[in-house]
Amino acid sequence: MLFTDIIRKKRDGGELSGAEIQFFADGLADGSIPAEQVSALAMAIFLNSMSFAESAALTVAMANSGEVLDWSDLDLDGPVVDKHSTGGVGDKVSFLLAPIAAACGCYVPMISGRGLGHTGGTTDKAESIPGYNVAPSFDEFRRVVAKTGCAVIGQTADLAPADRRFYAIRDVTSTVESMPLITASILAKKIAAGLDALVMDVKFGSGAFMTTEDKALDMANTIIRTAATAGLTTHAVMTDMNEVLGTTAGNALELAESVAYLRNEVREKRLDEVVIAVTAEMLLATGLETEPTAAAAKVQQAIDSGGAAEKFSQMVAELGGPSDFLDNRASYLVTAPVVRPVPAPRDGFLESMETMRLGNVIIELGGGRRVLGESLDLSVGFSDVQAIGSKLDRGQPLAMIHAASEAAAQQAVETYLDACQIADAAPPQRAVIQRTLRPE
Ligand code: URA
């Protein structure tokens, strides 16, 4: 089989056969198809899309491209469940939800991704914890999950290696926002993780890959349907991503906000709603709870009691991070040398933000990748982010920029201001949780 024929077929709008997709996944995993050919096919798929059959075949081929985990020999006393987000800006839900779900009796083997396009990645964020091992061996990963109930790690070389390589190439070739590619990428990792159930946080809006609710709904249904063909029970919660989630964006800054949340110091309202809704859905998807209100109450109790914070601490320590990270985060997290406000240009209400542009500001600050394999400045990003609807006086900060230099901070301030609209009247309120989808 010639890979150039496969690229040509997709370029011309054809449908790839199962064998052609398998050939592609094999070549991704063993490196025999070079990055320039992978990029060309990615762009052809981006432009001409894939049928449901093609996307399901790609999902299964990438899931089986490496190790597939099996938890049955560990005799765990709870379900193995995970969540995955389609990606956003300031989305630190994973660090909160994994220990909360563990405190509710779940086992959460979370294999997360690095930054993708304008969105931040959980694996990069986790690397801001000194000593934290994002790539433990499978045995070590299983040990930590069994002992603490959760482990948030990065994609290892053995698990869905085809997706690992494809993901890194898509990140730097503007080929991310494709429904079949996002579906296959997410589900390949999750199927390989051997889960009993999965909950998807499907985001829509100016900071999501699917900007409209209709596209996000389509995506949620496609993911649920594709997962079902692979035997994975999946629920989806559709959440608003028209603004930064929480008050920070950027790797170490998001870790600091996550710790503040788990310690019940600051729980930003929208972030809190997403965390509670998605974690409660995990309890429902696994059958640990049968009623949404009871599930949400159990989640709330796990946070309020400090049980989730305790699980987070254990996970960090078991994976090689400091045992007092929760209590002494400020002494461990890197900080940027320059911190500058983004002053509101006039009195008014924050009406909207172009959230994808804000995600790209973080890349320009050095917090995300422009080219394959680039190392990141984990200290940069935004803090004190004002939510849409906030009433502002002229000069009041819309956010604080954390940067490596004055020049980078100045550029970021200008773009941040340009990406935000201020109006005389407060914008209408928007629900954060748009809807929940469960299989019939
Ligand atoms: N998350 C993933 O793992 N893959 C994507 O393509 C998008 C979000």
Residues whose N, C-alpha, C, O or C-beta is under 5 A from the ligand:
A	BS01	URA	S85 T86 G87 G113 L181 I182 S185 I186
